[in-house]
Amino acid sequence: MFEKRQTEVYALGQHIAMSAHKARRVIDQIRGRSYEETLMILEFMPYRACYPILKLVYSAAANASYSMGSNEANLIISKAEVNEGTTVKKLKPRARGRSYPIKRPTCHITIVVKDMSLPKYVRKNFLEWSKKPKWKNKYTDVTYHDLYSNGGVWDKK
């Protein structure tokens, strides 16, 4: 019996104050690259979008090491996408009592990292799999409910 193993984790940054078009310019450069190469690229690119993307790449690598126990040398950026977020609209006062609209676009950035060293499927021990109960009898678990001490009607003053 084979069991599918989790090999991808992600980090999501929402409502980042920049346009999606400017963030996509940077994201297109790092998609499909290794983790270490991505860090070098982001540190030396002269764009303002690099800093929040760098923080998300760090966060995705930390999620991978925590949840899968993977090494950072084995990580690659498998998916990176930028979606448009909400647009903050303000009015700026202008001459002669008029107003001028100001639009501040935001974006949502998703970074997905994949560990290349982990196998996609893991062989599951057949004996452990067959010993698990297929059903649970609902009458075997006895629960005791105390109406006077668990925040019932009589605890209120």
DSSP file (Angstrom, degrees, kcal/mol; ACC not computed):
  #  RESIDUE AA STRUCTURE BP1 BP2  ACC     N-H-->O    O-->H-N    N-H-->O    O-->H-N    TCO  KAPPA ALPHA  PHI   PSI    X-CA   Y-CA   Z-CA
    1    1 A M              0   0    0      0, 0.0   123,-3.3     0, 0.0     2,-0.4   0.000 360.0 360.0 360.0 129.6    0.0    0.0    0.0
    2    2 A F  E     -A  123   0A   0    121,-0.2     2,-0.4   119,-0.0   121,-0.2  -0.836 360.0-157.8-107.5 144.5    1.4    3.4   -1.0
    3    3 A E  E     -A  122   0A   0    119,-2.8   119,-2.7    -2,-0.4     2,-0.3  -0.971  22.3-118.5-122.3 135.4    0.6    6.6    0.7
    4    4 A K  E     -A  121   0A   0     -2,-0.4     2,-0.3   117,-0.2   117,-0.2  -0.535  31.0-148.0 -74.4 134.9    1.0   10.1   -1.0
    5    5 A R        -     0   0    0    115,-3.0     2,-0.5    -2,-0.3    -1,-0.0  -0.791  16.8-112.5-107.6 146.3    3.4   12.2    0.9
    6    6 A Q        +     0   0    0     -2,-0.3     3,-0.1     1,-0.2   115,-0.0  -0.651  42.7 160.1 -77.1 120.8    3.3   16.0    1.2
    7    7 A T        +     0   0    0     -2,-0.5   108,-2.2     1,-0.1     2,-0.4   0.422  54.4  66.5-119.2  -3.2    6.3   17.5   -0.7
    8    8 A E  E     +B  114   0B   0    106,-0.2     2,-0.3    70,-0.0   106,-0.2  -0.951  50.8 174.4-124.0 140.9    5.0   21.1   -1.2
    9    9 A V  E     -B  113   0B   0    104,-2.1   104,-2.5    -2,-0.4     2,-0.3  -0.924  14.3-154.0-133.4 163.1    4.4   23.9    1.3
   10   10 A Y  E     -B  112   0B   0     -2,-0.3     2,-0.4   102,-0.2   102,-0.2  -0.903  12.7-149.9-137.6 163.6    3.4   27.5    0.7
   11   11 A A  E     -B  111   0B   0    100,-2.4   100,-2.6    -2,-0.3     2,-0.5  -0.997  17.0-158.6-132.1 138.0    3.6   31.0    2.1
   12   12 A L  E     -B  110   0B   0     -2,-0.4     2,-0.5    98,-0.2    98,-0.2  -0.968   7.2-168.9-124.8 126.2    0.9   33.5    1.3
   13   13 A G  E     -B  109   0B   0     96,-3.1    96,-2.8    -2,-0.5     2,-0.3  -0.965  14.8-168.1-114.5 120.2    1.3   37.3    1.6
   14   14 A Q  E     +     0   0B   0     -2,-0.5    94,-0.2    94,-0.2    -2,-0.0  -0.796  59.1  12.7-112.3 151.9   -1.9   39.3    1.3
   15   15 A H  E    S+     0   0B   0     -2,-0.3     2,-0.5     1,-0.2    -1,-0.2   0.879  71.6 174.1  56.8  46.6   -2.6   43.0    0.9
   16   16 A I  E     -B  107   0B   0     91,-2.6     2,-2.2    -3,-0.3    91,-1.7  -0.729  37.7-119.9 -83.1 128.9    0.9   43.9    0.0
   17   17 A A  S    S+     0   0    0     -2,-0.5     2,-0.3    89,-0.2    89,-0.2  -0.448  78.3  81.7 -79.9  77.8    0.9   47.6   -1.0
   18   18 A M  S    S-     0   0    0     -2,-2.2    -2,-0.1    87,-0.1     2,-0.1  -0.949  84.2 -87.3-164.5 161.1    2.2   47.5   -4.6
   19   19 A S     >  -     0   0    0     -2,-0.3     4,-1.5     1,-0.1     3,-0.2  -0.415  30.4-127.0 -75.3 151.8    0.7   46.8   -8.0
   20   20 A A  H  > S+     0   0    0     86,-0.3     4,-2.2     1,-0.2     5,-0.2   0.815 107.7  60.7 -67.0 -30.5    0.5   43.2   -9.2
   21   21 A H  H  > S+     0   0    0      1,-0.2     4,-1.1     2,-0.2    -1,-0.2   0.897 105.4  46.3 -65.1 -40.1    2.3   44.2  -12.4
   22   22 A K  H  > S+     0   0    0     -3,-0.2     4,-0.7     1,-0.2    -1,-0.2   0.849 113.3  49.1 -71.8 -33.6    5.4   45.3  -10.6
   23   23 A A  H >X S+     0   0    0     -4,-1.5     4,-2.4     1,-0.2     3,-0.6   0.854 106.1  57.0 -73.3 -33.8    5.5   42.2   -8.4
   24   24 A R  H 3X S+     0   0    0     -4,-2.2     4,-2.3     1,-0.2    -1,-0.2   0.822  96.4  64.4 -65.7 -30.3    5.1   39.9  -11.4
   25   25 A R  H 3< S+     0   0    0     -4,-1.1     4,-0.3     1,-0.2    -1,-0.2   0.864 111.8  35.5 -60.6 -35.7    8.2   41.4  -12.9
   26   26 A V  H XX S+     0   0    0     -4,-0.7     3,-1.2    -3,-0.6     4,-0.8   0.872 113.4  56.9 -84.2 -40.9   10.2   40.0  -10.0
   27   27 A I  H >X S+     0   0    0     -4,-2.4     4,-1.2     1,-0.3     3,-0.7   0.857  99.8  60.1 -61.2 -36.2    8.3   36.8   -9.6
   28   28 A D  H 3< S+     0   0    0     -4,-2.3    -1,-0.3     1,-0.2    -2,-0.2   0.760 101.7  55.2 -64.2 -23.4    8.9   35.8  -13.2
   29   29 A Q  H <4 S+     0   0    0     -3,-1.2    -1,-0.2    -4,-0.3    -2,-0.2   0.767 112.7  39.0 -79.6 -25.7   12.7   35.8  -12.5
   30   30 A I  H X< S+     0   0    0     -4,-0.8     3,-1.8    -3,-0.7    47,-0.3   0.559  81.6 118.3-104.0  -8.8   12.6   33.4   -9.5
   31   31 A R  T 3< S+     0   0    0     -4,-1.2    47,-0.1     1,-0.3     3,-0.1  -0.414  86.1   8.7 -66.1 126.2   10.0   30.8  -10.7
   32   32 A G  T 3  S+     0   0    0     45,-2.0    -1,-0.3     1,-0.3     2,-0.1   0.450 101.4 120.7  87.7   1.8   11.5   27.3  -11.0
   33   33 A R    <   -     0   0    0     -3,-1.8    44,-2.9     1,-0.1    -1,-0.3  -0.483  67.9 -94.6 -95.7 167.9   14.8   28.2   -9.4
   34   34 A S  B  >  -C   76   0B   0     42,-0.2     4,-2.0    -2,-0.1    42,-0.3  -0.297  35.4-110.1 -75.8 165.9   16.5   26.7   -6.3
   35   35 A Y  H  > S+     0   0    0     40,-2.2     4,-1.9    37,-0.3     5,-0.1   0.919 115.9  45.9 -64.7 -45.6   16.1   28.3   -2.9
   36   36 A E  H  > S+     0   0    0     39,-0.3     4,-1.8    36,-0.2    -1,-0.2   0.892 113.1  49.6 -68.4 -38.7   19.7   29.6   -2.6
   37   37 A E  H  > S+     0   0    0      1,-0.2     4,-2.2     2,-0.2    -1,-0.2   0.870 109.0  54.1 -66.2 -35.8   19.7   30.9   -6.1
   38   38 A T  H  X S+     0   0    0     -4,-2.0     4,-2.6     2,-0.2     5,-0.2   0.902 105.7  52.2 -64.2 -41.6   16.5   32.7   -5.4
   39   39 A L  H  X S+     0   0    0     -4,-1.9     4,-1.9     1,-0.2    -1,-0.2   0.910 110.5  48.0 -62.4 -41.3   17.9   34.4   -2.3
   40   40 A M  H  X S+     0   0    0     -4,-1.8     4,-1.3     2,-0.2    -2,-0.2   0.921 112.5  48.8 -65.4 -42.3   20.9   35.7   -4.3
   41   41 A I  H  X S+     0   0    0     -4,-2.2     4,-0.9     1,-0.2     3,-0.3   0.931 112.7  47.0 -62.5 -45.7   18.7   37.0   -7.1
   42   42 A L  H  < S+     0   0    0     -4,-2.6     3,-0.2     1,-0.2    -1,-0.2   0.830 109.0  54.2 -69.2 -31.6   16.3   38.8   -4.8
   43   43 A E  H  < S+     0   0    0     -4,-1.9    -1,-0.2    -5,-0.2    -2,-0.2   0.814 115.1  38.9 -72.1 -27.8   19.1   40.4   -2.7
   44   44 A F  H  < S+     0   0    0     -4,-1.3    -1,-0.2    -3,-0.3    -2,-0.2   0.477  88.5 103.5-105.0  -1.5   20.8   42.0   -5.8
   45   45 A M     <  -     0   0    0     -4,-0.9     5,-0.1    -3,-0.2   -19,-0.0  -0.616  67.8-138.2 -78.7 141.4   17.7   43.1   -7.8
   46   46 A P        +     0   0    0      0, 0.0     2,-0.3     0, 0.0    -1,-0.1   0.109  63.4 112.9 -89.6  24.8   17.1   46.8   -7.6
   47   47 A Y    >   -     0   0    0     -5,-0.1     3,-1.0     1,-0.1     4,-0.3  -0.700  67.3-135.5-103.2 151.2   13.3   46.7   -7.3
   48   48 A R  T >  S+     0   0    0     -2,-0.3     3,-0.7     1,-0.2    -1,-0.1   0.738 102.4  66.6 -70.7 -23.3   11.1   47.6   -4.3
   49   49 A A  T 3> S+     0   0    0      1,-0.2     4,-1.3   -27,-0.2    -1,-0.2   0.624  83.1  77.6 -73.5 -12.4    9.1   44.4   -4.8
   50   50 A C  H <> S+     0   0    0     -3,-1.0     4,-2.6     1,-0.2    -1,-0.2   0.858  84.8  59.4 -68.5 -35.3   12.0   42.2   -3.9
   51   51 A Y  H <> S+     0   0    0     -3,-0.7     4,-2.1    -4,-0.3    -1,-0.2   0.947 107.8  41.2 -65.8 -51.0   11.8   42.8   -0.1
   52   52 A P  H  > S+     0   0    0      0, 0.0     4,-1.7     0, 0.0    -1,-0.2   0.861 117.0  50.6 -65.5 -30.9    8.3   41.4    0.5
   53   53 A I  H  X S+     0   0    0     -4,-1.3     4,-2.2     2,-0.2    -2,-0.2   0.891 108.3  52.5 -70.2 -38.1    9.0   38.5   -1.9
   54   54 A L  H  X S+     0   0    0     -4,-2.6     4,-2.2     1,-0.2    -1,-0.2   0.897 108.3  51.0 -62.3 -40.9   12.2   37.7   -0.1
   55   55 A K  H  X S+     0   0    0     -4,-2.1     4,-2.1     1,-0.2    -1,-0.2   0.877 110.2  49.7 -63.9 -37.3   10.3   37.6    3.2
   56   56 A L  H  X S+     0   0    0     -4,-1.7     4,-2.5     2,-0.2    -2,-0.2   0.872 108.9  51.4 -69.8 -36.3    7.8   35.2    1.7
   57   57 A V  H  X S+     0   0    0     -4,-2.2     4,-2.0     2,-0.2    -2,-0.2   0.912 110.8  48.8 -66.4 -41.5   10.5   32.9    0.4
   58   58 A Y  H  X S+     0   0    0     -4,-2.2     4,-2.2     1,-0.2    -2,-0.2   0.919 112.3  49.2 -59.9 -43.8   12.1   32.8    3.8
   59   59 A S  H  X S+     0   0    0     -4,-2.1     4,-2.3     1,-0.2    -2,-0.2   0.891 109.4  50.7 -65.7 -40.3    8.7   32.0    5.4
   60   60 A A  H  X S+     0   0    0     -4,-2.5     4,-1.9     2,-0.2    -1,-0.2   0.884 110.8  49.6 -65.6 -37.7    8.0   29.3    2.9
   61   61 A A  H  X S+     0   0    0     -4,-2.0     4,-2.3     2,-0.2    -2,-0.2   0.882 110.5  50.0 -68.2 -37.5   11.4   27.7    3.6
   62   62 A A  H  X S+     0   0    0     -4,-2.2     4,-1.9     2,-0.2    -2,-0.2   0.887 109.7  51.3 -67.0 -37.9   10.8   27.9    7.4
   63   63 A N  H  X S+     0   0    0     -4,-2.3     4,-2.7     2,-0.2     5,-0.4   0.888 110.5  49.7 -63.5 -38.2    7.4   26.2    6.8
   64   64 A A  H  X>S+     0   0    0     -4,-1.9     4,-2.0     1,-0.2     6,-1.2   0.902 111.6  46.8 -68.7 -41.0    9.1   23.4    4.8
   65   65 A S  H  <5S+     0   0    0     -4,-2.3     4,-0.3     4,-0.2    -1,-0.2   0.841 117.6  44.0 -71.4 -30.4   11.7   22.8    7.5
   66   66 A Y  H  <5S+     0   0    0     -4,-1.9    -2,-0.2    -5,-0.2    -1,-0.2   0.939 122.6  32.7 -77.3 -48.5    9.1   22.8   10.2
   67   67 A S  H  <5S+     0   0    0     -4,-2.7    -3,-0.2    -5,-0.2    -2,-0.2   0.854 136.5  20.2 -82.9 -34.5    6.4   20.7    8.6
   68   68 A M  T  <5S-     0   0    0     -4,-2.0    -3,-0.2    -5,-0.4    -1,-0.1   0.572  93.0-126.7-110.4 -12.0    8.4   18.3    6.5
   69   69 A G      < +     0   0    0     -5,-0.8    -4,-0.2    -4,-0.3     2,-0.2   0.827  53.5 160.9  70.4  31.4   11.8   18.5    8.2
   70   70 A S        -     0   0    0     -6,-1.2     2,-0.3    -9,-0.1    -1,-0.2  -0.483  41.4-115.4 -90.5 158.1   13.5   19.3    4.8
   71   71 A N    >   -     0   0    0     -2,-0.2     3,-1.2     1,-0.1     4,-0.2  -0.651  18.8-129.3 -88.1 145.4   16.9   20.9    4.2
   72   72 A E  G >  S+     0   0    0     -2,-0.3     3,-1.0     1,-0.3   -37,-0.3   0.730 104.4  66.3 -69.8 -20.6   16.9   24.3    2.5
   73   73 A A  G 3  S+     0   0    0      1,-0.2    -1,-0.3   -38,-0.1   -37,-0.1   0.724  99.8  51.6 -71.6 -19.8   19.5   23.1    0.0
   74   74 A N  G <  S+     0   0    0     -3,-1.2    42,-2.4   -40,-0.1     2,-0.3   0.385  88.5 106.0 -97.0   3.3   16.9   20.7   -1.5
   75   75 A L  E <   - D   0 115B   0     -3,-1.0   -40,-2.2    40,-0.2     2,-0.3  -0.608  42.6-178.6 -90.3 143.0   14.1   23.3   -2.0
   76   76 A I  E     -CD  34 114B   0     38,-2.0    38,-2.5    -2,-0.3     2,-1.1  -0.950  36.8-110.4-130.0 157.1   13.0   24.8   -5.3
   77   77 A I  E     + D   0 113B   0    -44,-2.9   -45,-2.0    -2,-0.3    36,-0.2  -0.755  40.5 172.5 -84.9 101.3   10.3   27.4   -6.0
   78   78 A S  E     +     0   0B   0     34,-1.5     2,-0.4    -2,-1.1    -1,-0.2   0.862  64.9  15.4 -83.2 -35.4    7.8   25.2   -7.8
   79   79 A K  E     + D   0 112B   0     33,-1.7    33,-3.2     2,-0.0     2,-0.3  -1.000  58.9 171.1-139.8 138.7    5.0   27.8   -8.0
   80   80 A A  E     + D   0 111B   0     -2,-0.4     2,-0.3    31,-0.2    31,-0.2  -0.928  13.9 168.2-146.3 121.4    5.0   31.6   -7.6
   81   81 A E  E     - D   0 110B   0     29,-2.4    29,-2.6    -2,-0.3     2,-0.4  -0.967  22.4-153.4-139.0 153.9    2.0   33.7   -8.5
   82   82 A V  E     - D   0 109B   0     -2,-0.3     2,-0.3    27,-0.2    27,-0.2  -0.993  14.3-174.8-127.0 126.9    0.7   37.2   -8.0
   83   83 A N  E     - D   0 108B   0     25,-2.9    25,-3.0    -2,-0.4     2,-0.2  -0.881  31.7-103.9-118.1 153.0   -3.0   38.1   -7.9
   84   84 A E  E     - D   0 107B   0     -2,-0.3    23,-0.3    23,-0.2     2,-0.1  -0.537  37.4-164.6 -75.3 139.7   -4.5   41.6   -7.7
   85   85 A G  E     -     0   0B   0     21,-2.9    21,-0.1     1,-0.3     2,-0.1  -0.181  38.8 -50.3-103.1-159.5   -5.9   42.6   -4.3
   86   86 A T  E     -     0   0B   0     19,-0.1    20,-0.8    -2,-0.1     2,-0.6  -0.395  50.8-129.1 -74.4 155.4   -8.2   45.3   -3.3
   87   87 A T  E     - D   0 105B   0     18,-0.2     2,-0.6    -2,-0.1    -1,-0.0  -0.936  13.4-140.3-108.7 121.9   -7.6   48.9   -4.4
   88   88 A V  E     - D   0 104B   0     16,-2.6    16,-3.1    -2,-0.6     2,-0.5  -0.713  21.0-159.2 -82.0 122.0   -7.6   51.6   -1.7
   89   89 A K  E     + D   0 103B   0     -2,-0.6     2,-0.3    14,-0.2    14,-0.2  -0.899  16.6 168.2-110.7 128.7   -9.3   54.6   -3.1
   90   90 A K  E     - D   0 102B   0     12,-2.8    12,-3.0    -2,-0.5     2,-0.5  -0.860  28.6-128.4-129.9 165.3   -8.8   58.1   -1.6
   91   91 A L  E     - D   0 101B   0     -2,-0.3    -2,-0.0    10,-0.2     8,-0.0  -0.976  15.9-156.5-118.7 128.2   -9.6   61.6   -2.7
   92   92 A K  E     - D   0 100B   0      8,-3.2     8,-2.6    -2,-0.5     2,-0.2  -0.887  22.9-121.0-103.2 128.4   -7.0   64.3   -2.7
   93   93 A P  E     - D   0  99B   0      0, 0.0     6,-0.2     0, 0.0     2,-0.2  -0.465  36.4-176.7 -69.8 136.6   -8.1   67.9   -2.5
   94   94 A R    >   -     0   0    0      4,-3.2     3,-0.8     1,-0.2     4,-0.2  -0.571  34.2 -56.6-122.1-174.2   -7.1   70.1   -5.4
   95   95 A A  G >  S+     0   0    0      1,-0.2     3,-1.2    -2,-0.2    -1,-0.2  -0.258 113.6  20.1 -68.4 152.7   -7.4   73.7   -6.4
   96   96 A R  G 3  S-     0   0    0      1,-0.3    -1,-0.2     2,-0.0     3,-0.1   0.779 131.3 -62.8  60.3  33.6  -10.8   75.5   -6.6
   97   97 A G  G <  S+     0   0    0     -3,-0.8    -1,-0.3     1,-0.2    -2,-0.2   0.616 100.3 132.4  76.8  12.5  -12.6   73.0   -4.4
   98   98 A R    <   -     0   0    0     -3,-1.2    -4,-3.2    -4,-0.2     2,-0.3  -0.460  44.3-140.9 -92.5 168.6  -12.1   70.0   -6.7
   99   99 A S  E     - D   0  93B   0     -6,-0.2    -8,-0.0    -2,-0.1    -4,-0.0  -0.940   2.8-151.3-130.4 154.6  -10.9   66.6   -5.8
  100  100 A Y  E     - D   0  92B   0     -8,-2.6    -8,-3.2    -2,-0.3     2,-0.2  -0.988  21.9-123.9-127.4 126.3   -8.6   64.1   -7.5
  101  101 A P  E     - D   0  91B   0      0, 0.0     2,-0.5     0, 0.0   -10,-0.2  -0.471  20.8-163.2 -75.2 138.9   -8.9   60.4   -7.0
  102  102 A I  E     - D   0  90B   0    -12,-3.0   -12,-2.8    -2,-0.2     2,-0.5  -0.984   2.9-160.9-118.8 128.5   -5.8   58.4   -5.8
  103  103 A K  E     - D   0  89B   0     -2,-0.5   -14,-0.2   -14,-0.2   -16,-0.0  -0.947   5.0-168.3-113.0 124.3   -5.8   54.6   -6.2
  104  104 A R  E     - D   0  88B   0    -16,-3.1   -16,-2.6    -2,-0.5     2,-0.1  -0.906  17.1-152.7-109.1 103.2   -3.4   52.5   -4.2
  105  105 A P  E     - D   0  87B   0      0, 0.0     2,-0.3     0, 0.0   -18,-0.2  -0.419   9.7-165.2 -76.5 150.9   -3.3   49.0   -5.6
  106  106 A T  E     -     0   0B   0    -20,-0.8   -21,-2.9   -89,-0.2     2,-0.3  -0.849   2.2-158.4-125.5 166.1   -2.5   45.9   -3.5
  107  107 A C  E     -BD  16  84B   0    -91,-1.7   -91,-2.6    -2,-0.3     2,-0.5  -0.967  15.2-133.4-144.2 159.9   -1.6   42.4   -4.4
  108  108 A H  E     - D   0  83B   0    -25,-3.0   -25,-2.9    -2,-0.3     2,-0.4  -0.971  23.0-162.6-114.4 126.3   -1.6   38.9   -3.0
  109  109 A I  E     -BD  13  82B   0    -96,-2.8   -96,-3.1    -2,-0.5     2,-0.5  -0.932   4.7-168.8-115.4 131.9    1.6   36.8   -3.5
  110  110 A T  E     -BD  12  81B   0    -29,-2.6   -29,-2.4    -2,-0.4     2,-0.5  -0.983   0.9-171.6-121.0 125.7    1.8   33.0   -3.1
  111  111 A I  E     -BD  11  80B   0   -100,-2.6  -100,-2.4    -2,-0.5     2,-0.5  -0.978   3.0-169.1-117.1 123.8    5.1   31.2   -3.0
  112  112 A V  E     -BD  10  79B   0    -33,-3.2   -33,-1.7    -2,-0.5   -34,-1.5  -0.961   4.4-166.0-114.6 122.8    5.1   27.4   -3.2
  113  113 A V  E     -BD   9  77B   0   -104,-2.5  -104,-2.1    -2,-0.5     2,-0.4  -0.855   2.4-158.3-109.2 146.6    8.3   25.5   -2.4
  114  114 A K  E     -BD   8  76B   0    -38,-2.5   -38,-2.0    -2,-0.4     2,-0.7  -0.965  14.8-133.7-125.6 137.6    8.9   21.8   -3.2
  115  115 A D  E     - D   0  75B   0   -108,-2.2     3,-0.3    -2,-0.4   -40,-0.2  -0.822  14.5-168.0 -92.3 118.3   11.4   19.5   -1.6
  116  116 A M  S    S+     0   0    0    -42,-2.4    -1,-0.1    -2,-0.7   -41,-0.1   0.684  80.5  61.4 -80.6 -18.1   13.2   17.5   -4.4
  117  117 A S  S    S+     0   0    0    -43,-0.2    -1,-0.2   -46,-0.1   -42,-0.1   0.744  86.5  85.1 -82.3 -22.0   14.8   15.0   -2.0
  118  118 A L  S    S-     0   0    0     -3,-0.3     2,-0.1   -44,-0.1  -113,-0.0  -0.599  82.4-120.4 -82.1 137.4   11.6   13.6   -0.6
  119  119 A P        -     0   0    0      0, 0.0  -114,-0.1     0, 0.0    -2,-0.1  -0.469  13.8-133.0 -72.1 149.7    9.9   10.8   -2.5
  120  120 A K  S    S+     0   0    0     -2,-0.1  -115,-3.0     1,-0.1     2,-0.4   0.864  90.5  37.6 -72.5 -35.8    6.3   11.5   -3.7
  121  121 A Y  E    S-A    4   0A   0   -117,-0.2     2,-0.4  -119,-0.0  -117,-0.2  -0.921  70.2-157.8-119.1 144.8    4.9    8.2   -2.4
  122  122 A V  E     -A    3   0A   0   -119,-2.7  -119,-2.8    -2,-0.4     2,-0.4  -0.963  24.1-117.6-122.0 136.0    5.9    6.3    0.7
  123  123 A R  E     -A    2   0A   0     -2,-0.4     2,-0.4  -121,-0.2  -121,-0.2  -0.584  30.8-146.1 -73.3 126.9    5.3    2.6    1.2
  124  124 A K        -     0   0    0   -123,-3.3     2,-0.4    -2,-0.4    -1,-0.0  -0.756  21.8-107.0 -96.5 140.1    3.0    2.1    4.1
  125  125 A N     >  -     0   0    0     -2,-0.4     4,-1.9     1,-0.2     5,-0.2  -0.502  24.9-149.7 -67.6 123.1    3.4   -0.9    6.4
  126  126 A F  H  > S+     0   0    0     -2,-0.4     4,-2.2     1,-0.2     5,-0.2   0.854  92.2  55.1 -66.5 -35.5    0.6   -3.3    5.6
  127  127 A L  H  > S+     0   0    0      1,-0.2     4,-1.3     2,-0.2    -1,-0.2   0.908 110.1  45.3 -67.0 -40.9    0.3   -4.8    9.1
  128  128 A E  H  > S+     0   0    0      1,-0.2     4,-0.8     2,-0.2    -1,-0.2   0.871 113.4  51.5 -68.0 -35.5   -0.2   -1.3   10.7
  129  129 A W  H  < S+     0   0    0     -4,-1.9     3,-0.4     1,-0.2    -2,-0.2   0.881 111.1  46.5 -68.6 -37.2   -2.7   -0.4    8.0
  130  130 A S  H  < S+     0   0    0     -4,-2.2    -1,-0.2     1,-0.2    -2,-0.2   0.730 105.7  60.0 -79.6 -21.0   -4.7   -3.6    8.5
  131  131 A K  H  < S+     0   0    0     -4,-1.3    -1,-0.2    -5,-0.2    -2,-0.2   0.688  79.3 103.7 -80.3 -17.7   -4.8   -3.3   12.3
  132  132 A K  S  < S-     0   0    0     -4,-0.8     2,-0.2    -3,-0.4    -3,-0.0  -0.410  82.4-110.6 -66.3 137.2   -6.6    0.1   12.3
  133  133 A P        -     0   0    0      0, 0.0    -1,-0.1     0, 0.0    -2,-0.1  -0.470  17.2-151.1 -69.5 137.3  -10.2   -0.2   13.2
  134  134 A K  S    S+     0   0    0     -2,-0.2     2,-0.3    -4,-0.1    -2,-0.1   0.735  79.5  18.6 -78.8 -22.9  -12.5    0.6   10.3
  135  135 A W        -     0   0    0      2,-0.0     2,-0.4    -3,-0.0    -1,-0.1  -0.927  70.0-136.2-142.5 164.1  -15.3    1.8   12.6
  136  136 A K        -     0   0    0     -2,-0.3     2,-0.5    -3,-0.1     3,-0.0  -0.992  21.2-125.5-128.1 131.5  -15.7    3.0   16.1
  137  137 A N    >   -     0   0    0     -2,-0.4     3,-1.0     1,-0.2     4,-0.5  -0.620  14.0-155.0 -76.7 124.2  -18.4    2.0   18.4
  138  138 A K  T 3  S+     0   0    0     -2,-0.5    -1,-0.2     1,-0.2     3,-0.1   0.643  89.0  60.1 -77.2 -11.8  -20.1    5.1   19.7
  139  139 A Y  T 3  S+     0   0    0      1,-0.2    -1,-0.2     3,-0.1    -2,-0.0   0.539  89.4  70.3 -92.2  -6.3  -21.4    3.4   22.8
  140  140 A T  S <  S+     0   0    0     -3,-1.0     2,-0.6     1,-0.1    -1,-0.2   0.817  84.3  74.7 -80.4 -29.3  -17.9    2.4   24.2
  141  141 A D        -     0   0    0     -4,-0.5     2,-0.6    -3,-0.1    -1,-0.1  -0.750  69.2-162.2 -87.6 118.9  -16.9    6.0   25.0
  142  142 A V        -     0   0    0     -2,-0.6     2,-0.4     2,-0.0    -3,-0.1  -0.888   5.8-169.9-102.8 124.6  -18.7    7.1   28.2
  143  143 A T        -     0   0    0     -2,-0.6     2,-0.6     2,-0.0    -2,-0.0  -0.922  11.4-146.8-114.9 141.5  -18.7   10.9   28.7
  144  144 A Y        -     0   0    0     -2,-0.4     2,-0.6     2,-0.0    -2,-0.0  -0.925   9.9-162.8-110.2 122.0  -19.9   12.5   32.0
  145  145 A H        -     0   0    0     -2,-0.6     2,-0.7     2,-0.0    -2,-0.0  -0.918   1.4-163.2-108.5 120.3  -21.6   15.8   31.7
  146  146 A D    >>  -     0   0    0     -2,-0.6     4,-0.9     1,-0.1     3,-0.7  -0.902   1.9-167.7-103.4 111.7  -21.8   17.9   34.9
  147  147 A L  T 34>S+     0   0    0     -2,-0.7     5,-0.6     1,-0.2     7,-0.3   0.747  81.7  57.0 -71.5 -23.0  -24.4   20.6   34.5
  148  148 A Y  T 345S+     0   0    0      1,-0.2    -1,-0.2     3,-0.1     3,-0.1   0.658 115.2  30.1 -87.0 -14.8  -23.4   22.5   37.6
  149  149 A S  T <45S+     0   0    0     -3,-0.7    -1,-0.2     1,-0.1    -2,-0.2   0.433 100.7  73.5-125.1   1.4  -19.8   23.1   36.8
  150  150 A N  T  <5S-     0   0    0     -4,-0.9    -1,-0.1    -3,-0.0    -2,-0.1   0.065 116.7 -83.0-108.4  28.6  -19.4   23.4   33.0
  151  151 A G  T   5S+     0   0    0     -3,-0.1    -3,-0.1    -4,-0.0    -4,-0.1   0.824  78.6 154.0  82.6  31.6  -20.9   26.8   32.4
  152  152 A G    > < -     0   0    0     -5,-0.6     3,-0.8    -6,-0.2     4,-0.4   0.152  62.9 -73.3 -77.3-160.2  -24.5   25.7   32.3
  153  153 A V  G >  S+     0   0    0      1,-0.2     3,-0.9     2,-0.1    -5,-0.1   0.835 126.5  56.3 -68.6 -34.2  -27.6   27.7   33.2
  154  154 A W  G 3  S+     0   0    0     -7,-0.3    -1,-0.2     1,-0.2    -6,-0.1   0.551  92.2  69.9 -82.6  -6.5  -27.0   27.7   36.9
  155  155 A D  G <  S+     0   0    0     -3,-0.8    -1,-0.2     2,-0.0     2,-0.2   0.679  79.3  94.0 -81.0 -16.4  -23.5   29.3   36.8
  156  156 A K    <         0   0    0     -3,-0.9    -4,-0.0    -4,-0.4    -5,-0.0  -0.513 360.0 360.0 -79.2 143.8  -24.8   32.6   35.7
  157  157 A K              0   0    0     -2,-0.2    -1,-0.1     0, 0.0    -3,-0.0   0.402 360.0 360.0-107.8 360.0  -25.5   35.3   38.3
